[in-house]
Amino acid sequence: MLKILKYLKKYWYYAILAPLFMIVEVGMDMLLTMYMSKMINYGVQTGNMDRIIL
């Protein structure tokens, strides 16, 4: 572990940002599926096309 930290010293900023951006990406993917399920539940099943377009 100490050998890895020696090489990571120069790039510590990127080593912290990369996992944070990955967490944000996963969160956005989860939000997308939630919005798609709401669109299907409230728009397609009820036949309300105005709800789907918005």
mmCIF file of the N, C-alpha and C atoms, coordinates in Angstrom:
data_MODEL
# 
_entry.id   MODEL 
# 
loop_
_atom_site.group_PDB 
_atom_site.id 
_atom_site.type_symbol 
_atom_site.label_atom_id 
_atom_site.label_alt_id 
_atom_site.label_comp_id 
_atom_site.label_asym_id 
_atom_site.label_entity_id 
_atom_site.label_seq_id 
_atom_site.pdbx_PDB_ins_code 
_atom_site.Cartn_x 
_atom_site.Cartn_y 
_atom_site.Cartn_z 
_atom_site.occupancy 
_atom_site.B_iso_or_equiv 
_atom_site.pdbx_formal_charge 
_atom_site.auth_seq_id 
_atom_site.auth_comp_id 
_atom_site.auth_asym_id 
_atom_site.auth_atom_id 
_atom_site.pdbx_PDB_model_num 
ATOM 1   N N  . MET A 1 1  ? 0.824   -1.194 0.000   1.00 0.00 ? 1  MET A N  1 
ATOM 2   C CA . MET A 1 1  ? 0.000   0.000  0.000   1.00 0.00 ? 1  MET A CA 1 
ATOM 3   C C  . MET A 1 1  ? 0.869   1.260  0.000   1.00 0.00 ? 1  MET A C  1 
ATOM 4   N N  . LEU A 1 2  ? 1.930   1.244  0.748   1.00 0.00 ? 2  LEU A N  1 
ATOM 5   C CA . LEU A 1 2  ? 2.807   2.410  0.801   1.00 0.00 ? 2  LEU A CA 1 
ATOM 6   C C  . LEU A 1 2  ? 3.486   2.677  -0.543  1.00 0.00 ? 2  LEU A C  1 
ATOM 7   N N  . LYS A 1 3  ? 3.762   1.607  -1.307  1.00 0.00 ? 3  LYS A N  1 
ATOM 8   C CA . LYS A 1 3  ? 4.364   1.789  -2.619  1.00 0.00 ? 3  LYS A CA 1 
ATOM 9   C C  . LYS A 1 3  ? 3.395   2.506  -3.554  1.00 0.00 ? 3  LYS A C  1 
ATOM 10  N N  . ILE A 1 4  ? 2.130   2.158  -3.447  1.00 0.00 ? 4  ILE A N  1 
ATOM 11  C CA . ILE A 1 4  ? 1.124   2.813  -4.294  1.00 0.00 ? 4  ILE A CA 1 
ATOM 12  C C  . ILE A 1 4  ? 0.982   4.278  -3.912  1.00 0.00 ? 4  ILE A C  1 
ATOM 13  N N  . LEU A 1 5  ? 0.985   4.580  -2.639  1.00 0.00 ? 5  LEU A N  1 
ATOM 14  C CA . LEU A 1 5  ? 0.845   5.963  -2.184  1.00 0.00 ? 5  LEU A CA 1 
ATOM 15  C C  . LEU A 1 5  ? 2.005   6.836  -2.650  1.00 0.00 ? 5  LEU A C  1 
ATOM 16  N N  . LYS A 1 6  ? 3.161   6.233  -2.776  1.00 0.00 ? 6  LYS A N  1 
ATOM 17  C CA . LYS A 1 6  ? 4.323   6.983  -3.252  1.00 0.00 ? 6  LYS A CA 1 
ATOM 18  C C  . LYS A 1 6  ? 4.085   7.504  -4.679  1.00 0.00 ? 6  LYS A C  1 
ATOM 19  N N  . TYR A 1 7  ? 3.504   6.675  -5.533  1.00 0.00 ? 7  TYR A N  1 
ATOM 20  C CA . TYR A 1 7  ? 3.226   7.087  -6.901  1.00 0.00 ? 7  TYR A CA 1 
ATOM 21  C C  . TYR A 1 7  ? 1.981   7.965  -7.003  1.00 0.00 ? 7  TYR A C  1 
ATOM 22  N N  . LEU A 1 8  ? 1.084   7.808  -6.079  1.00 0.00 ? 8  LEU A N  1 
ATOM 23  C CA . LEU A 1 8  ? -0.170  8.549  -6.092  1.00 0.00 ? 8  LEU A CA 1 
ATOM 24  C C  . LEU A 1 8  ? -0.012  9.967  -5.553  1.00 0.00 ? 8  LEU A C  1 
ATOM 25  N N  . LYS A 1 9  ? 1.089   10.232 -4.919  1.00 0.00 ? 9  LYS A N  1 
ATOM 26  C CA . LYS A 1 9  ? 1.316   11.526 -4.281  1.00 0.00 ? 9  LYS A CA 1 
ATOM 27  C C  . LYS A 1 9  ? 1.139   12.691 -5.258  1.00 0.00 ? 9  LYS A C  1 
ATOM 28  N N  . LYS A 1 10 ? 1.618   12.516 -6.479  1.00 0.00 ? 10 LYS A N  1 
ATOM 29  C CA . LYS A 1 10 ? 1.542   13.568 -7.471  1.00 0.00 ? 10 LYS A CA 1 
ATOM 30  C C  . LYS A 1 10 ? 0.113   13.772 -7.991  1.00 0.00 ? 10 LYS A C  1 
ATOM 31  N N  . TYR A 1 11 ? -0.674  12.724 -7.947  1.00 0.00 ? 11 TYR A N  1 
ATOM 32  C CA . TYR A 1 11 ? -2.004  12.753 -8.551  1.00 0.00 ? 11 TYR A CA 1 
ATOM 33  C C  . TYR A 1 11 ? -3.111  12.617 -7.517  1.00 0.00 ? 11 TYR A C  1 
ATOM 34  N N  . TRP A 1 12 ? -2.920  13.096 -6.314  1.00 0.00 ? 12 TRP A N  1 
ATOM 35  C CA . TRP A 1 12 ? -3.903  12.915 -5.239  1.00 0.00 ? 12 TRP A CA 1 
ATOM 36  C C  . TRP A 1 12 ? -5.225  13.587 -5.579  1.00 0.00 ? 12 TRP A C  1 
ATOM 37  N N  . TYR A 1 13 ? -5.173  14.702 -6.277  1.00 0.00 ? 13 TYR A N  1 
ATOM 38  C CA . TYR A 1 13 ? -6.383  15.439 -6.650  1.00 0.00 ? 13 TYR A CA 1 
ATOM 39  C C  . TYR A 1 13 ? -7.277  14.582 -7.546  1.00 0.00 ? 13 TYR A C  1 
ATOM 40  N N  . TYR A 1 14 ? -6.678  13.944 -8.533  1.00 0.00 ? 14 TYR A N  1 
ATOM 41  C CA . TYR A 1 14 ? -7.432  13.101 -9.461  1.00 0.00 ? 14 TYR A CA 1 
ATOM 42  C C  . TYR A 1 14 ? -7.904  11.820 -8.769  1.00 0.00 ? 14 TYR A C  1 
ATOM 43  N N  . ALA A 1 15 ? -7.128  11.331 -7.849  1.00 0.00 ? 15 ALA A N  1 
ATOM 44  C CA . ALA A 1 15 ? -7.507  10.112 -7.129  1.00 0.00 ? 15 ALA A CA 1 
ATOM 45  C C  . ALA A 1 15 ? -8.719  10.339 -6.244  1.00 0.00 ? 15 ALA A C  1 
ATOM 46  N N  . ILE A 1 16 ? -8.953  11.554 -5.821  1.00 0.00 ? 16 ILE A N  1 
ATOM 47  C CA . ILE A 1 16 ? -10.135 11.874 -5.018  1.00 0.00 ? 16 ILE A CA 1 
ATOM 48  C C  . ILE A 1 16 ? -11.321 12.202 -5.927  1.00 0.00 ? 16 ILE A C  1 
ATOM 49  N N  . LEU A 1 17 ? -11.066 12.922 -7.009  1.00 0.00 ? 17 LEU A N  1 
ATOM 50  C CA . LEU A 1 17 ? -12.150 13.329 -7.902  1.00 0.00 ? 17 LEU A CA 1 
ATOM 51  C C  . LEU A 1 17 ? -12.772 12.165 -8.673  1.00 0.00 ? 17 LEU A C  1 
ATOM 52  N N  . ALA A 1 18 ? -11.994 11.197 -9.081  1.00 0.00 ? 18 ALA A N  1 
ATOM 53  C CA . ALA A 1 18 ? -12.509 10.095 -9.895  1.00 0.00 ? 18 ALA A CA 1 
ATOM 54  C C  . ALA A 1 18 ? -13.606 9.313  -9.181  1.00 0.00 ? 18 ALA A C  1 
ATOM 55  N N  . PRO A 1 19 ? -13.421 8.878  -7.926  1.00 0.00 ? 19 PRO A N  1 
ATOM 56  C CA . PRO A 1 19 ? -14.519 8.174  -7.253  1.00 0.00 ? 19 PRO A CA 1 
ATOM 57  C C  . PRO A 1 19 ? -15.726 9.066  -6.986  1.00 0.00 ? 19 PRO A C  1 
ATOM 58  N N  . LEU A 1 20 ? -15.499 10.345 -6.729  1.00 0.00 ? 20 LEU A N  1 
ATOM 59  C CA . LEU A 1 20 ? -16.618 11.254 -6.511  1.00 0.00 ? 20 LEU A CA 1 
ATOM 60  C C  . LEU A 1 20 ? -17.459 11.406 -7.766  1.00 0.00 ? 20 LEU A C  1 
ATOM 61  N N  . PHE A 1 21 ? -16.808 11.547 -8.910  1.00 0.00 ? 21 PHE A N  1 
ATOM 62  C CA . PHE A 1 21 ? -17.543 11.645 -10.163 1.00 0.00 ? 21 PHE A CA 1 
ATOM 63  C C  . PHE A 1 21 ? -18.278 10.343 -10.479 1.00 0.00 ? 21 PHE A C  1 
ATOM 64  N N  . MET A 1 22 ? -17.708 9.223  -10.099 1.00 0.00 ? 22 MET A N  1 
ATOM 65  C CA . MET A 1 22 ? -18.374 7.940  -10.321 1.00 0.00 ? 22 MET A CA 1 
ATOM 66  C C  . MET A 1 22 ? -19.635 7.841  -9.467  1.00 0.00 ? 22 MET A C  1 
ATOM 67  N N  . ILE A 1 23 ? -19.590 8.346  -8.245  1.00 0.00 ? 23 ILE A N  1 
ATOM 68  C CA . ILE A 1 23 ? -20.768 8.351  -7.377  1.00 0.00 ? 23 ILE A CA 1 
ATOM 69  C C  . ILE A 1 23 ? -21.855 9.236  -7.978  1.00 0.00 ? 23 ILE A C  1 
ATOM 70  N N  . VAL A 1 24 ? -21.471 10.385 -8.512  1.00 0.00 ? 24 VAL A N  1 
ATOM 71  C CA . VAL A 1 24 ? -22.439 11.286 -9.150  1.00 0.00 ? 24 VAL A CA 1 
ATOM 72  C C  . VAL A 1 24 ? -23.054 10.607 -10.377 1.00 0.00 ? 24 VAL A C  1 
ATOM 73  N N  . GLU A 1 25 ? -22.252 9.910  -11.155 1.00 0.00 ? 25 GLU A N  1 
ATOM 74  C CA . GLU A 1 25 ? -22.755 9.226  -12.341 1.00 0.00 ? 25 GLU A CA 1 
ATOM 75  C C  . GLU A 1 25 ? -23.765 8.143  -11.973 1.00 0.00 ? 25 GLU A C  1 
ATOM 76  N N  . VAL A 1 26 ? -23.470 7.368  -10.962 1.00 0.00 ? 26 VAL A N  1 
ATOM 77  C CA . VAL A 1 26 ? -24.391 6.320  -10.527 1.00 0.00 ? 26 VAL A CA 1 
ATOM 78  C C  . VAL A 1 26 ? -25.684 6.939  -10.002 1.00 0.00 ? 26 VAL A C  1 
ATOM 79  N N  . GLY A 1 27 ? -25.578 8.038  -9.280  1.00 0.00 ? 27 GLY A N  1 
ATOM 80  C CA . GLY A 1 27 ? -26.768 8.721  -8.792  1.00 0.00 ? 27 GLY A CA 1 
ATOM 81  C C  . GLY A 1 27 ? -27.645 9.228  -9.920  1.00 0.00 ? 27 GLY A C  1 
ATOM 82  N N  . MET A 1 28 ? -27.029 9.780  -10.957 1.00 0.00 ? 28 MET A N  1 
ATOM 83  C CA . MET A 1 28 ? -27.798 10.254 -12.100 1.00 0.00 ? 28 MET A CA 1 
ATOM 84  C C  . MET A 1 28 ? -28.459 9.096  -12.845 1.00 0.00 ? 28 MET A C  1 
ATOM 85  N N  . ASP A 1 29 ? -27.776 7.970  -12.944 1.00 0.00 ? 29 ASP A N  1 
ATOM 86  C CA . ASP A 1 29 ? -28.380 6.796  -13.577 1.00 0.00 ? 29 ASP A CA 1 
ATOM 87  C C  . ASP A 1 29 ? -29.598 6.322  -12.794 1.00 0.00 ? 29 ASP A C  1 
ATOM 88  N N  . MET A 1 30 ? -29.516 6.377  -11.487 1.00 0.00 ? 30 MET A N  1 
ATOM 89  C CA . MET A 1 30 ? -30.656 5.967  -10.657 1.00 0.00 ? 30 MET A CA 1 
ATOM 90  C C  . MET A 1 30 ? -31.816 6.950  -10.801 1.00 0.00 ? 30 MET A C  1 
ATOM 91  N N  . LEU A 1 31 ? -31.521 8.229  -10.899 1.00 0.00 ? 31 LEU A N  1 
ATOM 92  C CA . LEU A 1 31 ? -32.579 9.217  -11.118 1.00 0.00 ? 31 LEU A CA 1 
ATOM 93  C C  . LEU A 1 31 ? -33.261 9.015  -12.469 1.00 0.00 ? 31 LEU A C  1 
ATOM 94  N N  . LEU A 1 32 ? -32.483 8.669  -13.477 1.00 0.00 ? 32 LEU A N  1 
ATOM 95  C CA . LEU A 1 32 ? -33.043 8.446  -14.803 1.00 0.00 ? 32 LEU A CA 1 
ATOM 96  C C  . LEU A 1 32 ? -34.047 7.300  -14.789 1.00 0.00 ? 32 LEU A C  1 
ATOM 97  N N  . THR A 1 33 ? -33.713 6.215  -14.118 1.00 0.00 ? 33 THR A N  1 
ATOM 98  C CA . THR A 1 33 ? -34.653 5.097  -14.050 1.00 0.00 ? 33 THR A CA 1 
ATOM 99  C C  . THR A 1 33 ? -35.898 5.470  -13.254 1.00 0.00 ? 33 THR A C  1 
ATOM 100 N N  . MET A 1 34 ? -35.749 6.293  -12.230 1.00 0.00 ? 34 MET A N  1 
ATOM 101 C CA . MET A 1 34 ? -36.906 6.723  -11.459 1.00 0.00 ? 34 MET A CA 1 
ATOM 102 C C  . MET A 1 34 ? -37.839 7.579  -12.313 1.00 0.00 ? 34 MET A C  1 
ATOM 103 N N  . TYR A 1 35 ? -37.283 8.500  -13.105 1.00 0.00 ? 35 TYR A N  1 
ATOM 104 C CA . TYR A 1 35 ? -38.103 9.343  -13.967 1.00 0.00 ? 35 TYR A CA 1 
ATOM 105 C C  . TYR A 1 35 ? -38.775 8.531  -15.071 1.00 0.00 ? 35 TYR A C  1 
ATOM 106 N N  . MET A 1 36 ? -38.074 7.548  -15.601 1.00 0.00 ? 36 MET A N  1 
ATOM 107 C CA . MET A 1 36 ? -38.675 6.699  -16.624 1.00 0.00 ? 36 MET A CA 1 
ATOM 108 C C  . MET A 1 36 ? -39.835 5.888  -16.055 1.00 0.00 ? 36 MET A C  1 
ATOM 109 N N  . SER A 1 37 ? -39.694 5.390  -14.840 1.00 0.00 ? 37 SER A N  1 
ATOM 110 C CA . SER A 1 37 ? -40.792 4.624  -14.240 1.00 0.00 ? 37 SER A CA 1 
ATOM 111 C C  . SER A 1 37 ? -41.987 5.516  -13.947 1.00 0.00 ? 37 SER A C  1 
ATOM 112 N N  . LYS A 1 38 ? -41.750 6.753  -13.529 1.00 0.00 ? 38 LYS A N  1 
ATOM 113 C CA . LYS A 1 38 ? -42.858 7.681  -13.315 1.00 0.00 ? 38 LYS A CA 1 
ATOM 114 C C  . LYS A 1 38 ? -43.560 8.005  -14.624 1.00 0.00 ? 38 LYS A C  1 
ATOM 115 N N  . MET A 1 39 ? -42.779 8.159  -15.690 1.00 0.00 ? 39 MET A N  1 
ATOM 116 C CA . MET A 1 39 ? -43.376 8.452  -16.985 1.00 0.00 ? 39 MET A CA 1 
ATOM 117 C C  . MET A 1 39 ? -44.259 7.290  -17.433 1.00 0.00 ? 39 MET A C  1 
ATOM 118 N N  . ILE A 1 40 ? -43.809 6.086  -17.215 1.00 0.00 ? 40 ILE A N  1 
ATOM 119 C CA . ILE A 1 40 ? -44.604 4.923  -17.598 1.00 0.00 ? 40 ILE A CA 1 
ATOM 120 C C  . ILE A 1 40 ? -45.832 4.798  -16.715 1.00 0.00 ? 40 ILE A C  1 
ATOM 121 N N  . ASN A 1 41 ? -45.675 4.959  -15.415 1.00 0.00 ? 41 ASN A N  1 
ATOM 122 C CA . ASN A 1 41 ? -46.800 4.790  -14.495 1.00 0.00 ? 41 ASN A CA 1 
ATOM 123 C C  . ASN A 1 41 ? -47.878 5.843  -14.687 1.00 0.00 ? 41 ASN A C  1 
ATOM 124 N N  . TYR A 1 42 ? -47.487 7.092  -14.846 1.00 0.00 ? 42 TYR A N  1 
ATOM 125 C CA . TYR A 1 42 ? -48.478 8.171  -14.915 1.00 0.00 ? 42 TYR A CA 1 
ATOM 126 C C  . TYR A 1 42 ? -48.883 8.545  -16.334 1.00 0.00 ? 42 TYR A C  1 
ATOM 127 N N  . GLY A 1 43 ? -48.112 8.153  -17.319 1.00 0.00 ? 43 GLY A N  1 
ATOM 128 C CA . GLY A 1 43 ? -48.418 8.546  -18.685 1.00 0.00 ? 43 GLY A CA 1 
ATOM 129 C C  . GLY A 1 43 ? -48.938 7.419  -19.536 1.00 0.00 ? 43 GLY A C  1 
ATOM 130 N N  . VAL A 1 44 ? -48.171 6.366  -19.654 1.00 0.00 ? 44 VAL A N  1 
ATOM 131 C CA . VAL A 1 44 ? -48.521 5.286  -20.562 1.00 0.00 ? 44 VAL A CA 1 
ATOM 132 C C  . VAL A 1 44 ? -49.708 4.489  -20.032 1.00 0.00 ? 44 VAL A C  1 
ATOM 133 N N  . GLN A 1 45 ? -49.682 4.135  -18.761 1.00 0.00 ? 45 GLN A N  1 
ATOM 134 C CA . GLN A 1 45 ? -50.754 3.308  -18.207 1.00 0.00 ? 45 GLN A CA 1 
ATOM 135 C C  . GLN A 1 45 ? -52.098 4.030  -18.191 1.00 0.00 ? 45 GLN A C  1 
ATOM 136 N N  . THR A 1 46 ? -52.090 5.319  -17.951 1.00 0.00 ? 46 THR A N  1 
ATOM 137 C CA . THR A 1 46 ? -53.349 6.068  -17.914 1.00 0.00 ? 46 THR A CA 1 
ATOM 138 C C  . THR A 1 46 ? -53.749 6.598  -19.287 1.00 0.00 ? 46 THR A C  1 
ATOM 139 N N  . GLY A 1 47 ? -52.858 6.507  -20.262 1.00 0.00 ? 47 GLY A N  1 
ATOM 140 C CA . GLY A 1 47 ? -53.155 6.998  -21.599 1.00 0.00 ? 47 GLY A CA 1 
ATOM 141 C C  . GLY A 1 47 ? -53.067 8.510  -21.719 1.00 0.00 ? 47 GLY A C  1 
ATOM 142 N N  . ASN A 1 48 ? -52.409 9.145  -20.796 1.00 0.00 ? 48 ASN A N  1 
ATOM 143 C CA . ASN A 1 48 ? -52.262 10.603 -20.782 1.00 0.00 ? 48 ASN A CA 1 
ATOM 144 C C  . ASN A 1 48 ? -50.987 10.984 -21.536 1.00 0.00 ? 48 ASN A C  1 
ATOM 145 N N  . MET A 1 49 ? -51.109 11.264 -22.825 1.00 0.00 ? 49 MET A N  1 
ATOM 146 C CA . MET A 1 49 ? -49.931 11.563 -23.642 1.00 0.00 ? 49 MET A CA 1 
ATOM 147 C C  . MET A 1 49 ? -49.306 12.918 -23.292 1.00 0.00 ? 49 MET A C  1 
ATOM 148 N N  . ASP A 1 50 ? -50.096 13.847 -22.771 1.00 0.00 ? 50 ASP A N  1 
ATOM 149 C CA . ASP A 1 50 ? -49.534 15.135 -22.360 1.00 0.00 ? 50 ASP A CA 1 
ATOM 150 C C  . ASP A 1 50 ? -48.531 14.951 -21.228 1.00 0.00 ? 50 ASP A C  1 
ATOM 151 N N  . ARG A 1 51 ? -48.785 14.017 -20.366 1.00 0.00 ? 51 ARG A N  1 
ATOM 152 C CA . ARG A 1 51 ? -47.882 13.735 -19.245 1.00 0.00 ? 51 ARG A CA 1 
ATOM 153 C C  . ARG A 1 51 ? -46.558 13.142 -19.730 1.00 0.00 ? 51 ARG A C  1 
ATOM 154 N N  . ILE A 1 52 ? -46.606 12.378 -20.803 1.00 0.00 ? 52 ILE A N  1 
ATOM 155 C CA . ILE A 1 52 ? -45.390 11.766 -21.335 1.00 0.00 ? 52 ILE A CA 1 
ATOM 156 C C  . ILE A 1 52 ? -44.501 12.804 -21.980 1.00 0.00 ? 52 ILE A C  1 
ATOM 157 N N  . ILE A 1 53 ? -45.098 13.730 -22.712 1.00 0.00 ? 53 ILE A N  1 
ATOM 158 C CA . ILE A 1 53 ? -44.325 14.745 -23.439 1.00 0.00 ? 53 ILE A CA 1 
ATOM 159 C C  . ILE A 1 53 ? -43.623 15.697 -22.488 1.00 0.00 ? 53 ILE A C  1 
ATOM 160 N N  . LEU A 1 54 ? -44.236 16.022 -21.378 1.00 0.00 ? 54 LEU A N  1 
ATOM 161 C CA . LEU A 1 54 ? -43.609 16.922 -20.423 1.00 0.00 ? 54 LEU A CA 1 
ATOM 162 C C  . LEU A 1 54 ? -42.501 16.194 -19.748 1.00 0.00 ? 54 LEU A C  1 
# 
